[in-house]
Amino acid sequence: MLGIERTGRVVTVTMRRAPVNAFDVGFVAAFNALLDTIEAEPPAVLHLKSAQKVFSAGADLKMMRETFARADAATAMVAHVEKMQKLFDRIEALACVTIAEIAGPALGGGFELALACDIRVAGHGATVGLPEARIGLIPGAAGTQRLTRLCGPGIAKRIILGCDMVDGASAERLGLVQWSAPDAELPGFAAGLAERIGGLSPAALAAAKRCIGAATDAIGTGLLIERLETLSLFNHDDTRARVRAFLER
């Protein structure tokens, strides 16, 4: 599901879970095992990309159908959300610099994964968004928190409340990603960026990350609120009807 290649101080991780790198229990576990390896021998840069036409489409629909059919659907879904929150927290807390190369759609949990990275580079033709409100839910794997901290409440409300999905060039203008490049040039640009940062002092990069992180409040309270709101929404008739209609399409 995840390919890993180490070149000097850069580790490149390629998501290979066909067809859309969707997050189920197994994919979360694979990422956590990968992070164990990364933390044991930290690189200067972790470069995350996809071998699919999609960066990541978020939650796995098969898993959602199975979960939604359970009597304890709300509790089970919140447990999965919490696992994703913890995974993305681990990615954000890595000492190395993390770069998400976004080619194709990065939606829902897929964009939340990218938001956990330090740097996002998107192709002009990529699509990013958090469309969960369409089915009565919220981007509960820290999407409401990280996007607001990144772009401010105004842009966060456009993306989350308006379910607005934007291309890579627009994402750069809005501050959702730091760079955007023509699709054909994206792999070279992202690899060059990873190589350039990888040539810097790993200790200095880690220290700078800690200092930047200290400039914002702890995220724990917001993550708890996301889980509580997700639990409440899954027990709401309108949400259940919307999720059922989405899964049956």
C-alpha positions as CSV (number, residue, x, y, z in Angstrom):
1,M,0.0,0.0,0.0
2,L,2.9,2.3,0.7
3,G,6.2,2.3,-1.2
4,I,9.3,3.8,0.4
5,E,12.6,5.0,-1.1
6,R,15.5,6.6,0.7
7,T,17.8,8.9,-1.3
8,G,20.3,10.7,0.9
9,R,18.4,12.7,3.4
10,V,15.1,12.4,1.6
11,V,12.6,9.6,2.1
12,T,10.0,9.4,-0.7
13,V,6.7,7.6,0.3
14,T,4.4,6.6,-2.6
15,M,0.8,5.7,-1.8
16,R,-0.3,2.7,-3.9
17,R,-3.7,1.7,-2.5
18,A,-5.7,1.4,-5.7
19,P,-7.9,3.0,-6.9
20,V,-8.0,6.2,-4.8
21,N,-5.8,5.7,-1.7
22,A,-8.9,5.5,0.5
23,F,-8.4,5.3,4.2
24,D,-9.7,2.2,5.9
25,V,-8.3,0.5,9.0
26,G,-5.6,-1.3,7.1
27,F,-4.4,1.9,5.4
28,V,-4.2,3.7,8.7
29,A,-2.2,0.8,10.2
30,A,0.2,0.8,7.2
31,F,0.8,4.5,7.7
32,N,1.5,4.0,11.4
33,A,3.9,1.2,10.6
34,L,5.7,3.4,8.1
35,L,6.0,6.2,10.7
36,D,7.6,3.7,13.1
37,T,10.3,3.2,10.4
38,I,10.7,6.9,9.8
39,E,11.0,7.7,13.4
40,A,13.6,5.0,14.0
41,E,15.9,6.6,11.3
42,P,14.7,10.1,10.7
43,P,15.4,11.7,7.3
44,A,15.6,15.5,6.8
45,V,12.6,15.4,4.4
46,L,9.6,13.1,3.9
47,H,8.2,13.5,0.4
48,L,4.6,12.0,0.2
49,K,3.0,11.4,-3.2
50,S,0.6,9.0,-5.0
51,A,1.0,6.4,-7.7
52,Q,-2.7,6.8,-8.5
53,K,-4.5,9.4,-10.5
54,V,-5.8,10.6,-7.2
55,F,-3.7,11.9,-4.3
56,S,-6.4,10.5,-1.8
57,A,-10.2,10.5,-1.9
58,G,-10.5,10.2,1.9
59,A,-12.6,7.6,3.7
60,D,-13.0,4.2,2.2
61,L,-16.6,3.7,1.0
62,K,-16.7,0.0,1.7
63,M,-15.6,0.6,5.3
64,M,-18.2,3.3,5.6
65,R,-21.0,1.0,4.3
66,E,-20.0,-1.7,6.7
67,T,-19.7,0.8,9.6
68,F,-23.0,2.5,8.8
69,A,-24.8,-0.8,8.9
70,R,-23.8,-1.5,12.4
71,A,-26.0,-0.8,15.4
72,D,-23.1,1.1,17.0
73,A,-22.3,3.0,13.8
74,A,-21.8,6.4,15.5
75,T,-19.4,5.1,18.0
76,A,-17.5,3.0,15.5
77,M,-17.1,5.9,13.0
78,V,-15.9,8.2,15.8
79,A,-13.3,5.6,16.7
80,H,-12.0,5.5,13.1
81,V,-12.0,9.3,13.1
82,E,-9.9,9.3,16.2
83,K,-7.4,6.9,14.7
84,M,-7.1,9.2,11.7
85,Q,-6.6,12.2,14.0
86,K,-3.8,10.5,15.8
87,L,-2.2,9.4,12.6
88,F,-2.2,12.9,11.2
89,D,-0.9,14.3,14.5
90,R,2.0,11.9,14.2
91,I,2.7,13.1,10.7
92,E,2.6,16.8,11.9
93,A,4.8,16.0,14.9
94,L,7.6,14.4,12.8
95,A,11.0,16.2,13.3
96,C,11.6,16.1,9.5
97,V,10.1,18.4,7.0
98,T,7.0,16.8,5.3
99,I,6.0,17.6,1.7
100,A,2.7,16.5,0.1
101,E,2.8,16.4,-3.7
102,I,-0.8,16.7,-4.7
103,A,-1.6,15.5,-8.2
104,G,-5.2,14.9,-8.9
105,P,-8.0,15.1,-6.3
106,A,-7.2,15.4,-2.5
107,L,-10.6,15.4,-0.9
108,G,-11.9,14.9,2.6
109,G,-9.5,12.8,4.6
110,G,-7.1,13.0,1.7
111,F,-6.8,16.7,2.0
112,E,-6.7,16.4,5.8
113,L,-3.6,14.2,5.3
114,A,-2.0,16.9,3.1
115,L,-2.9,19.6,5.8
116,A,-0.9,17.6,8.3
117,C,2.2,18.0,6.2
118,D,4.5,21.1,6.5
119,I,4.5,21.9,2.8
120,R,1.9,21.2,0.1
121,V,2.7,21.5,-3.6
122,A,-0.3,21.0,-6.0
123,G,-0.6,20.6,-9.7
124,H,-2.6,23.2,-11.5
125,G,-5.1,20.5,-12.4
126,A,-5.4,19.1,-8.9
127,T,-8.6,19.4,-6.9
128,V,-8.6,20.0,-3.1
129,G,-11.6,20.3,-0.8
130,L,-13.5,19.2,2.3
131,P,-17.0,18.3,1.1
132,E,-18.2,16.3,4.1
133,A,-21.1,18.7,4.9
134,R,-22.8,17.5,1.7
135,I,-23.5,14.2,3.5
136,G,-24.2,15.8,6.9
137,L,-20.8,15.3,8.4
138,I,-17.7,17.4,9.1
139,P,-14.0,17.0,8.2
140,G,-13.3,15.6,11.6
141,A,-9.8,14.3,11.1
142,A,-8.6,17.8,12.1
143,G,-9.8,19.5,8.9
144,T,-11.8,22.1,10.7
145,Q,-8.8,22.9,12.9
146,R,-5.8,22.8,10.6
147,L,-7.5,24.6,7.7
148,T,-8.7,27.4,10.0
149,R,-5.2,27.8,11.5
150,L,-3.7,27.8,8.0
151,C,-6.0,30.2,6.2
152,G,-8.2,31.8,8.8
153,P,-11.9,31.3,9.4
154,G,-13.0,33.1,6.3
155,I,-11.3,30.8,3.8
156,A,-12.1,27.8,6.1
157,K,-15.8,28.6,5.9
158,R,-15.6,28.9,2.1
159,I,-14.1,25.5,1.8
160,I,-15.9,23.7,4.6
161,L,-19.3,25.4,4.8
162,G,-19.5,26.1,1.0
163,C,-18.1,22.7,0.1
164,D,-16.0,24.5,-2.4
165,M,-13.5,22.4,-4.3
166,V,-10.7,24.4,-5.9
167,D,-7.9,23.7,-8.4
168,G,-4.2,23.8,-7.5
169,A,-3.6,27.3,-8.8
170,S,-6.6,28.6,-6.8
171,A,-5.5,26.7,-3.8
172,E,-2.1,28.5,-3.9
173,R,-3.9,31.9,-4.1
174,L,-6.0,31.0,-1.1
175,G,-3.1,29.8,0.9
176,L,-4.2,26.1,1.0
177,V,-0.9,25.1,-0.6
178,Q,2.4,26.9,-0.7
179,W,3.2,26.2,-4.4
180,S,1.4,25.2,-7.5
181,A,3.0,24.0,-10.8
182,P,1.8,22.8,-14.2
183,D,0.8,19.2,-13.9
184,A,3.6,17.9,-16.1
185,E,6.1,19.8,-14.1
186,L,4.8,18.9,-10.7
187,P,6.9,15.7,-10.0
188,G,10.1,17.5,-10.9
189,F,9.3,20.6,-8.9
190,A,8.3,18.6,-5.8
191,A,11.4,16.3,-6.1
192,G,13.7,19.4,-6.5
193,L,12.1,21.1,-3.5
194,A,12.6,17.9,-1.4
195,E,16.2,17.7,-2.5
196,R,16.9,21.4,-1.8
197,I,15.4,21.2,1.7
198,G,17.1,17.8,2.3
199,G,20.5,19.6,1.8
200,L,19.8,21.8,4.8
201,S,20.7,21.1,8.4
202,P,18.3,18.4,9.8
203,A,18.8,19.8,13.3
204,A,18.0,23.4,12.2
205,L,14.9,22.2,10.3
206,A,13.7,20.3,13.4
207,A,14.4,23.3,15.6
208,A,12.6,25.6,13.3
209,K,9.5,23.3,13.2
210,R,9.4,23.2,17.0
211,C,9.5,27.0,17.1
212,I,6.8,27.4,14.4
213,G,4.7,24.9,16.3
214,A,5.1,26.8,19.5
215,A,3.5,29.9,17.9
216,T,0.1,28.2,17.8
217,D,-2.1,26.8,20.6
218,A,-2.4,23.1,21.2
219,I,-4.8,21.4,18.9
220,G,-6.1,18.8,21.3
221,T,-9.3,20.7,22.4
222,G,-10.4,21.2,18.8
223,L,-9.8,17.5,18.0
224,L,-12.0,16.5,20.9
225,I,-14.8,18.9,19.7
226,E,-14.6,17.3,16.2
227,R,-15.1,13.8,17.7
228,L,-18.0,14.9,19.8
229,E,-19.7,16.7,16.9
230,T,-19.1,13.7,14.7
231,L,-20.8,11.4,17.3
232,S,-23.7,13.8,17.5
233,L,-24.1,14.0,13.7
234,F,-24.1,10.3,13.2
235,N,-27.1,10.1,15.6
236,H,-28.9,12.7,13.6
237,D,-31.7,11.6,11.3
238,D,-30.8,14.0,8.5
239,T,-27.1,12.9,8.5
240,R,-28.1,9.2,8.4
241,A,-30.4,9.9,5.5
242,R,-27.7,11.8,3.6
243,V,-24.9,9.2,4.3
244,R,-27.2,6.4,3.3
245,A,-28.1,8.2,0.0
246,F,-24.4,8.8,-0.7
247,L,-23.4,5.2,0.0
248,E,-26.2,3.9,-2.2
249,R,-25.3,6.0,-5.2
